[in-house]
Amino acid sequence: MSGEFGLGIALLSVAIWVGLLAVWGGFWRCDQRLEGEKFKSQNSPTPSPLPSSSPTPSSPLPFVCAVIPARNEADVLPVTLRSLLCQSYPGAFQIVLVDDQSTDGTGAIAQETAAALGKAAQLTVLDSEPLPAGWTGKLWAMEQGVRHTRTMTTQPDYLLLTDADIEHDPDNLQRLVAKAQQDDRDLVSLMVLLRCQSVWEKLLIPAFVFFFQKLYPFPLVNNPHKRVAAAAGGCSLIRRTALERIGGLQVLRQALIDDCTLAQKVKMSSRRIWLGLTQSTRSVRPYDSLQTIWDMVARTAYTQLNYSPFWLVGTVLGMTLVYLVSPIAAIIGLVTANWMLSLAGVAGWALMTLAYFPTIRLYRLSPLWAVCLPAIAFLYNLMTIDSAIRHWRGKGGAWKGRVYPSV
């Protein structure tokens, strides 16, 4: 990269980052949070107190039922299910766990966990029926849980759709309900804090959250006047009537990215959705190797591009322009003594580092990790290409040992 063409491309990358920082919904700020939860530092792990406006036992409280799809989750349930059973929410709260043909005693562990807390009556464990054609396994398990709630004597006002690997903060449900009621939201969702302990997790997991925020800027998601819609399936509180209004989970039955599809349906219906970040509710699922993170991304990356070769090429070229051009320009400019090229490259690199820093802070990592964003983007580019290759070979969309055909 040299000469006027190289400088032009480097300046274009800088201009893109100026635009992203200035006008793309402030996606990079990481400022969409539930009331009562503040950013924690390394030295302040204690949960923040709830605001005075949160529900209290003396106010009318909605009945909430959590629905958990669980397939071979025996190792995490003693922690994650316990966190749900120990919620501080003072209203009626039930849990339906659907054991999706597990082979590790998931259902038994769930019942033992509830019994040990003296809360066996609060938990219902269902054995999943065989997977019918046209459904993905996780969504079919969720559908059976939702169907069970319709048989309850009292219909729940809200459904908490959550994954089996989520450890909930004791006040999480109370905050979710408060947000839904105070802001009249049909869907309130949290991008939970993903595990970030191994070197590969520190390198790649915060970037996964950053890219998701860039694709779906949370402030735009939360703006009823904008069409952008997204949710995080690990923790979503939805009004039962809103779910019924869009046709239930069956309208999502072939969607591999079911959480964002759900958000799109709800926002088209009522425009009242909210998506935010949290440091206190987290996933305990380990991604301690490059392969596990690679598989997670490759499972749905090409699906996000609607299986389009055109969008694949555009994405790869776009990622290259936005994330790779600047460091390449900085290095080549330095080697060739082309100071204008080097300065443009450094400027673009600095802007993307600035944008990435709030996400790094969210995960309480050293700021030096933010400088690595170009290398991280290169790896994600390779994962996206591999996702397309898996699709073409008929091996895309794998979840918990199942592989689903593309739709």
C-alpha positions as CSV (number, residue, x, y, z in Angstrom):
1,M,0.0,0.0,0.0
2,S,1.7,3.2,-1.2
3,G,1.2,6.3,-3.1
4,E,-2.0,8.3,-3.6
5,F,-4.2,5.2,-3.9
6,G,-2.9,3.8,-0.6
7,L,-3.3,7.1,1.2
8,G,-6.9,7.4,-0.2
9,I,-7.9,4.0,1.1
10,A,-6.3,4.8,4.5
11,L,-8.2,8.1,4.7
12,L,-11.4,6.4,3.8
13,S,-10.9,4.0,6.7
14,V,-10.4,7.0,9.0
15,A,-13.5,8.6,7.6
16,I,-15.5,5.5,8.3
17,W,-14.4,5.4,11.9
18,V,-15.2,9.1,12.4
19,G,-18.7,8.3,11.0
20,L,-19.2,5.3,13.2
21,L,-18.2,7.1,16.3
22,A,-20.2,10.2,15.5
23,V,-23.5,9.0,14.1
24,W,-24.0,5.3,14.4
25,G,-26.1,5.4,17.6
26,G,-23.2,5.7,20.0
27,F,-23.0,1.9,19.8
28,W,-19.5,1.9,21.3
29,R,-20.3,3.7,24.6
30,C,-21.7,0.6,26.4
31,D,-24.1,2.9,28.3
32,Q,-27.4,1.0,28.0
33,R,-27.8,-0.4,31.5
34,L,-30.7,-1.3,33.9
35,E,-31.3,1.1,36.7
36,G,-29.6,0.1,39.9
37,E,-26.6,-1.5,38.2
38,K,-23.5,0.6,37.7
39,F,-20.2,-0.4,36.1
40,K,-18.0,-2.2,38.6
41,S,-14.3,-1.9,39.0
42,Q,-12.0,-4.6,40.0
43,N,-12.2,-3.5,43.6
44,S,-16.0,-3.2,43.9
45,P,-17.6,-6.5,43.2
46,T,-20.7,-5.9,45.4
47,P,-24.0,-5.5,43.4
48,S,-25.4,-2.0,43.3
49,P,-28.6,-1.4,45.3
50,L,-31.9,-1.4,43.6
51,P,-33.5,2.0,42.9
52,S,-36.3,3.1,45.0
53,S,-38.6,2.9,41.9
54,S,-38.2,-0.9,41.7
55,P,-41.2,-3.1,42.5
56,T,-41.8,-3.6,46.2
57,P,-43.9,-6.3,47.9
58,S,-46.7,-3.7,48.5
59,S,-47.1,-2.9,44.8
60,P,-48.9,-5.2,42.3
61,L,-46.3,-7.5,40.9
62,P,-46.7,-9.6,37.8
63,F,-46.4,-13.3,37.7
64,V,-43.2,-14.4,35.9
65,C,-42.3,-17.9,34.6
66,A,-38.8,-18.7,33.5
67,V,-38.4,-21.2,30.6
68,I,-35.0,-22.9,30.3
69,P,-34.0,-25.2,27.4
70,A,-31.4,-27.6,28.8
71,R,-29.4,-30.2,26.9
72,N,-26.6,-31.8,28.8
73,E,-26.2,-29.0,31.3
74,A,-25.7,-31.1,34.5
75,D,-22.3,-29.5,35.2
76,V,-23.6,-25.9,35.3
77,L,-27.1,-26.2,36.8
78,P,-26.0,-26.4,40.5
79,V,-24.8,-22.8,40.0
80,T,-27.1,-21.4,37.3
81,L,-30.4,-22.9,38.4
82,R,-29.7,-22.0,42.0
83,S,-29.2,-18.4,41.0
84,L,-32.7,-18.4,39.5
85,L,-34.3,-20.1,42.5
86,C,-32.7,-17.6,44.8
87,Q,-34.0,-14.4,43.0
88,S,-35.0,-11.6,45.3
89,Y,-38.1,-10.9,43.2
90,P,-41.0,-10.7,45.7
91,G,-43.7,-11.6,43.2
92,A,-44.9,-15.0,42.0
93,F,-42.1,-16.8,40.1
94,Q,-42.0,-20.3,38.6
95,I,-39.4,-22.1,36.6
96,V,-40.0,-24.6,33.8
97,L,-36.9,-26.5,32.7
98,V,-37.1,-28.6,29.5
99,D,-34.7,-31.5,29.5
100,D,-33.9,-31.7,25.8
101,Q,-33.0,-35.4,25.6
102,S,-29.9,-35.1,27.8
103,T,-27.6,-38.0,28.5
104,D,-25.9,-36.6,31.6
105,G,-28.8,-36.5,34.1
106,T,-29.7,-32.9,33.5
107,G,-33.3,-33.3,34.7
108,A,-32.3,-35.2,37.9
109,I,-29.7,-32.6,38.8
110,A,-32.2,-29.8,38.3
111,Q,-34.6,-31.5,40.7
112,E,-31.9,-32.2,43.2
113,T,-30.8,-28.5,43.1
114,A,-34.3,-27.3,43.8
115,A,-34.9,-29.8,46.5
116,A,-31.7,-28.9,48.3
117,L,-33.0,-25.3,48.5
118,G,-36.4,-26.4,49.7
119,K,-37.9,-25.0,46.5
120,A,-39.0,-28.1,44.6
121,A,-42.5,-26.7,44.2
122,Q,-41.1,-23.7,42.3
123,L,-39.5,-25.9,39.6
124,T,-41.1,-28.0,36.9
125,V,-38.9,-30.3,34.8
126,L,-40.3,-31.5,31.5
127,D,-38.8,-34.3,29.3
128,S,-38.6,-33.0,25.7
129,E,-40.6,-34.7,23.0
130,P,-38.8,-35.8,19.8
131,L,-37.7,-33.0,17.6
132,P,-40.2,-32.5,14.8
133,A,-39.3,-31.4,11.3
134,G,-38.9,-27.7,10.8
135,W,-37.8,-26.9,14.3
136,T,-34.3,-26.3,15.8
137,G,-33.7,-28.2,19.0
138,K,-33.3,-25.3,21.4
139,L,-36.4,-23.5,20.1
140,W,-38.4,-26.7,20.2
141,A,-37.5,-27.1,23.9
142,M,-38.5,-23.5,24.6
143,E,-41.8,-24.0,22.7
144,Q,-42.6,-26.9,25.0
145,G,-41.9,-24.9,28.0
146,V,-44.1,-22.0,26.8
147,R,-46.9,-24.5,26.0
148,H,-46.7,-25.8,29.6
149,T,-47.2,-22.3,30.9
150,R,-50.6,-22.2,29.1
151,T,-51.8,-25.1,31.3
152,M,-51.1,-23.2,34.5
153,T,-54.1,-22.2,36.6
154,T,-52.9,-18.6,36.5
155,Q,-51.3,-17.5,33.2
156,P,-47.9,-15.7,33.7
157,D,-47.7,-12.1,32.8
158,Y,-44.1,-12.4,31.7
159,L,-41.9,-15.1,30.4
160,L,-38.2,-15.1,31.2
161,L,-36.5,-16.9,28.3
162,T,-33.0,-17.8,29.6
163,D,-30.2,-20.2,28.8
164,A,-29.1,-22.9,31.2
165,D,-25.6,-21.6,31.5
166,I,-26.6,-18.1,32.8
167,E,-25.9,-17.3,36.4
168,H,-28.3,-14.5,37.4
169,D,-27.6,-11.7,39.8
170,P,-30.0,-12.1,42.8
171,D,-31.7,-8.8,41.8
172,N,-31.7,-9.5,38.0
173,L,-35.4,-10.5,37.6
174,Q,-36.5,-7.6,39.8
175,R,-34.6,-5.1,37.6
176,L,-36.0,-6.7,34.4
177,V,-39.6,-6.5,35.6
178,A,-39.0,-2.9,36.8
179,K,-37.7,-1.9,33.4
180,A,-40.6,-3.6,31.6
181,Q,-43.2,-2.0,33.7
182,Q,-41.8,1.5,34.1
183,D,-41.0,1.9,30.4
184,D,-43.9,-0.2,29.2
185,R,-41.6,-2.5,27.2
186,D,-42.9,-5.8,25.7
187,L,-39.4,-7.2,25.6
188,V,-36.4,-6.5,27.9
189,S,-33.2,-8.3,27.1
190,L,-29.7,-8.4,28.5
191,M,-26.4,-9.2,26.8
192,V,-25.0,-11.0,29.8
193,L,-21.3,-10.9,30.7
194,L,-19.6,-13.8,28.9
195,R,-16.9,-15.7,30.5
196,C,-13.5,-14.0,30.0
197,Q,-10.7,-15.8,31.8
198,S,-8.5,-17.7,29.3
199,V,-6.2,-15.9,26.9
200,W,-8.4,-16.7,23.9
201,E,-11.5,-15.5,25.8
202,K,-9.8,-12.2,26.6
203,L,-8.7,-11.8,23.0
204,L,-12.0,-12.7,21.3
205,I,-15.0,-12.6,23.6
206,P,-15.2,-8.8,24.2
207,A,-14.8,-8.3,20.5
208,F,-17.8,-10.6,19.9
209,V,-19.9,-8.2,22.1
210,F,-18.4,-5.2,20.4
211,F,-19.2,-6.4,16.9
212,F,-22.7,-7.3,18.0
213,Q,-23.2,-3.8,19.3
214,K,-21.9,-2.3,16.1
215,L,-24.3,-4.5,14.0
216,Y,-27.2,-3.6,16.3
217,P,-26.5,-0.4,18.2
218,F,-28.3,-0.7,21.5
219,P,-29.5,2.9,21.6
220,L,-31.1,2.5,18.2
221,V,-32.6,-0.9,19.3
222,N,-34.1,0.9,22.3
223,N,-35.5,3.8,20.2
224,P,-39.1,3.1,19.2
225,H,-38.7,5.3,16.2
226,K,-35.8,3.3,14.7
227,R,-36.2,0.0,12.9
228,V,-33.1,-1.6,14.3
229,A,-34.1,-4.6,16.5
230,A,-32.1,-7.2,18.4
231,A,-32.1,-9.2,21.6
232,A,-29.8,-11.5,23.5
233,G,-31.4,-14.9,23.9
234,G,-29.5,-15.8,27.1
235,C,-31.7,-13.4,29.1
236,S,-35.0,-12.0,27.7
237,L,-38.1,-11.0,29.6
238,I,-41.1,-10.9,27.3
239,R,-44.7,-10.0,28.0
240,R,-46.9,-13.1,27.4
241,T,-49.5,-11.2,25.4
242,A,-46.7,-9.8,23.2
243,L,-45.5,-13.2,22.4
244,E,-49.0,-14.4,21.6
245,R,-49.6,-11.3,19.4
246,I,-46.7,-12.2,17.1
247,G,-47.8,-15.8,16.8
248,G,-45.7,-17.4,19.5
249,L,-42.3,-19.1,19.2
250,Q,-43.6,-21.1,16.2
251,V,-43.0,-18.1,13.9
252,L,-39.3,-18.4,14.8
253,R,-39.1,-22.2,14.5
254,Q,-36.6,-22.3,11.7
255,A,-34.5,-19.3,12.9
256,L,-31.0,-20.2,14.0
257,I,-30.6,-16.6,15.3
258,D,-33.9,-16.8,17.1
259,D,-33.3,-14.0,19.6
260,C,-32.8,-11.3,17.0
261,T,-35.7,-12.7,15.0
262,L,-37.9,-12.5,18.1
263,A,-36.9,-8.9,18.7
264,Q,-37.7,-8.0,15.1
265,K,-41.1,-9.5,15.4
266,V,-41.9,-7.7,18.6
267,K,-40.6,-4.4,17.5
268,M,-42.6,-4.6,14.3
269,S,-45.7,-5.3,16.5
270,S,-45.3,-2.7,19.2
271,R,-41.9,-1.0,18.8
272,R,-41.4,-1.4,22.6
273,I,-38.2,-3.3,23.2
274,W,-35.1,-2.7,25.2
275,L,-31.6,-4.3,25.1
276,G,-28.8,-3.6,27.4
277,L,-25.6,-4.7,29.0
278,T,-24.8,-6.1,32.5
279,Q,-21.8,-7.0,34.6
280,S,-23.7,-8.8,37.3
281,T,-25.5,-11.5,35.3
282,R,-23.1,-13.7,33.5
283,S,-22.6,-16.8,31.4
284,V,-20.5,-19.6,33.0
285,R,-20.0,-21.3,29.6
286,P,-16.3,-21.7,29.1
287,Y,-14.7,-20.8,25.7
288,D,-11.2,-21.5,26.8
289,S,-9.8,-22.5,23.4
290,L,-9.7,-20.9,19.9
291,Q,-11.7,-23.9,18.6
292,T,-14.6,-23.4,20.9
293,I,-14.9,-19.7,20.1
294,W,-14.4,-20.4,16.4
295,D,-17.3,-23.0,16.4
296,M,-19.6,-20.6,18.3
297,V,-19.1,-17.8,15.7
298,A,-19.0,-20.1,12.7
299,R,-22.4,-21.6,13.7
300,T,-24.3,-18.5,12.8
301,A,-22.1,-16.0,11.0
302,Y,-23.2,-17.0,7.5
303,T,-26.8,-17.2,8.7
304,Q,-26.5,-13.6,9.7
305,L,-25.5,-12.8,6.1
306,N,-28.7,-14.6,4.9
307,Y,-26.5,-17.3,3.2
308,S,-25.6,-14.7,0.5
309,P,-22.2,-15.0,-1.3
310,F,-22.6,-11.4,-2.2
311,W,-22.9,-10.3,1.5
312,L,-20.1,-12.6,2.4
313,V,-17.7,-10.9,-0.1
314,G,-19.0,-7.5,1.0
315,T,-18.5,-8.4,4.7
316,V,-14.9,-9.7,4.2
317,L,-14.0,-6.6,2.1
318,G,-15.7,-4.3,4.6
319,M,-14.0,-5.8,7.6
320,T,-10.7,-5.5,5.8
321,L,-11.3,-1.8,5.0
322,V,-12.5,-0.9,8.5
323,Y,-10.1,-2.9,10.6
324,L,-7.1,-4.0,8.7
325,V,-6.2,-1.1,6.3
326,S,-5.2,1.3,9.1
327,P,-2.5,-0.9,10.8
328,I,-1.2,-2.0,7.4
329,A,-1.0,1.6,6.3
330,A,0.7,2.6,9.6
331,I,3.4,-0.1,9.2
332,I,4.0,0.4,5.4
333,G,4.1,4.1,5.9
334,L,6.7,3.7,8.6
335,V,8.8,1.3,6.6
336,T,8.7,3.4,3.4
337,A,9.0,6.8,5.2
338,N,5.6,7.8,3.8
339,W,4.6,9.8,6.9
340,M,1.2,10.9,5.5
341,L,0.3,7.2,5.0
342,S,1.7,6.3,8.4
343,L,-0.2,9.2,10.1
344,A,-3.5,8.2,8.4
345,G,-3.0,4.6,9.5
346,V,-2.2,5.5,13.1
347,A,-5.2,7.8,13.2
348,G,-7.6,5.0,12.0
349,W,-6.0,2.6,14.4
350,A,-6.4,5.0,17.3
351,L,-10.0,5.7,16.5
352,M,-10.9,2.0,16.5
353,T,-9.0,1.5,19.7
354,L,-10.9,4.4,21.3
355,A,-14.2,2.8,20.1
356,Y,-13.3,-0.6,21.6
357,F,-12.1,0.6,24.9
358,P,-15.5,0.8,26.7
359,T,-16.1,-2.8,25.9
360,I,-12.7,-3.7,27.2
361,R,-13.5,-1.8,30.3
362,L,-16.8,-3.6,30.6
363,Y,-14.8,-6.9,30.8
364,R,-12.3,-5.3,33.2
365,L,-9.3,-6.0,31.0
366,S,-6.1,-4.1,30.4
367,P,-6.5,-1.3,27.8
368,L,-3.7,-2.9,25.9
369,W,-6.2,-5.5,24.6
370,A,-8.0,-2.7,22.7
371,V,-5.0,-2.2,20.5
372,C,-5.3,-5.8,19.3
373,L,-8.7,-5.2,17.5
374,P,-7.3,-5.4,14.0
375,A,-5.8,-8.9,14.6
376,I,-9.0,-9.9,16.3
377,A,-11.0,-8.7,13.3
378,F,-8.8,-10.7,11.0
379,L,-9.6,-13.9,13.0
380,Y,-13.3,-13.1,12.9
381,N,-13.0,-12.6,9.1
382,L,-11.6,-16.2,8.9
383,M,-14.4,-17.5,11.1
384,T,-17.0,-15.9,8.8
385,I,-15.5,-17.5,5.7
386,D,-15.3,-20.8,7.5
387,S,-19.0,-20.4,8.4
388,A,-19.8,-20.1,4.7
389,I,-17.7,-23.2,3.9
390,R,-19.5,-25.2,6.6
391,H,-22.8,-24.2,5.1
392,W,-21.8,-25.2,1.6
393,R,-20.6,-28.5,3.0
394,G,-23.9,-29.1,4.8
395,K,-22.4,-28.8,8.3
396,G,-23.6,-25.4,9.4
397,G,-26.0,-24.5,12.2
398,A,-24.8,-27.1,14.8
399,W,-26.1,-26.8,18.3
400,K,-25.5,-29.4,21.1
401,G,-24.7,-32.2,18.8
402,R,-27.3,-31.5,16.2
403,V,-26.8,-30.0,12.7
404,Y,-29.7,-28.2,11.0
405,P,-30.3,-27.6,7.4
406,S,-30.3,-24.0,6.2
407,V,-33.6,-22.3,5.5
